[in-house]
Amino acid sequence: MTDVYRSYTSAEKRKRAWLVLRGSKQALADAVDPKLDRQIERIDARAAERGQMEAAALNRQNDKAKAELAAAKAAERAASREDRTAAREARKQAEKRARATEQAIRRAGL
């Protein structure tokens, strides 16, 4: 498997599946049209470019969530007795955001 993360749209998935099916039928007849391979490569290139941008965005969000969590933990430690409950709630919300971004990264397979 490649290390490239590709993000296909629904239309690209359908078109690519149709092209692969058509190519496999042509391969059985020993008459493969090279245009099919070029179309598949173009779809893969667009998906790889989109995937690279999405992966970078997910990583930026994850870094931002981790920084917010660290700041919330520091604020909770430095909070006075009266402000501690609000700081604790802010830390819990920051932990939820950090978990959500980490889960999104795992779901994407990055």
N, C-alpha and C positions, 0 to 999 in steps of 0.2 A: 504494500500500500504506500502511496505517496505521502509526503509530509505537507503537501499543499492543501489548505483548507479551501474548499469550493462551496459557494452558496448559490444554488440554482433556484430560479424562479419556477413556478408551477408550469408555465408555458415551456420553459427550457427543458424541464424534466420530461414533459410529454414529447417534445420535438426530438430530444436526444434518444429517448427510448424508441421512437418510431424510426429514426435513422439507424440505430443499432440493429433493430429488427430487419429493416430493409437490407442493411449491409450483410447480415448473416444469411439472409435468403440468397443474396447475390453471390456470397462466398460458396454456398452449396452448388451454385451453377457455374462457378469459376469465372464470373464476369462482374467483379467488384468495380463500381464507379468511384474513381478517386475524389469526386466532388463530395461524396458522403463523408469521407474522412476529414476533408477540409472543413465541412460544416460542423462536424463534431468537435474538431479542434478549436474553431471559433467560439462555440458555445462554452467549451471548457475554459478557454482563456478569459472570457467575460466573467464566468463564475469564479475563477481564481482571483481575478482583480477585485470583484465584489467581496469575496471571502476575506481577502487581505485587509480591505478597508473595515469590514465588520469585526475582524479579529483585533485590529488596532483599536477600534472604538471600545470593544469590550474590555481590553486590557487597560485603556485609559480610565474607564468607569471603575474598574476594579482597584486601580491605584488610588483614585480619588476616594472611593469608599473606605479603603484601608487608612488613608490619611485622616479622614473624618472620624473614624473609629478611634484612632490614636489620640486625636484632639479631645474627643468626648471622654475617653478614659482619664486623660490628664485633668480635664475640667472637673470630673467627678472626684478625683483624689484631692484636688485643691478647693473644692466647694466647702462652704461653711455648713453648719448643721441645718440651717433653714433652707439652703439651696440644694442640699444633697439629693432630695427626692426628684427634683426637676432634672438635675444632672444625671441621675440614674436612668430616668426615662429617656433622656437624650442619648445616653450610651446604648440602651437597649434598641432604640430606633436605628442607631448607627450600625449595631451588630446585625440587625435584620437586613439592612441595605448591603452590607458586606457579604452576608451569606447568599443573598439573592444574586449578586454579581458573580460570585464564585460558582453558584449553581448554573447560571447561564453559560459560563465558560465551559463547565463540564458537559452540559447538554450539547454545546456546539462541537465538542470533541477536541478542544484546544488544550 
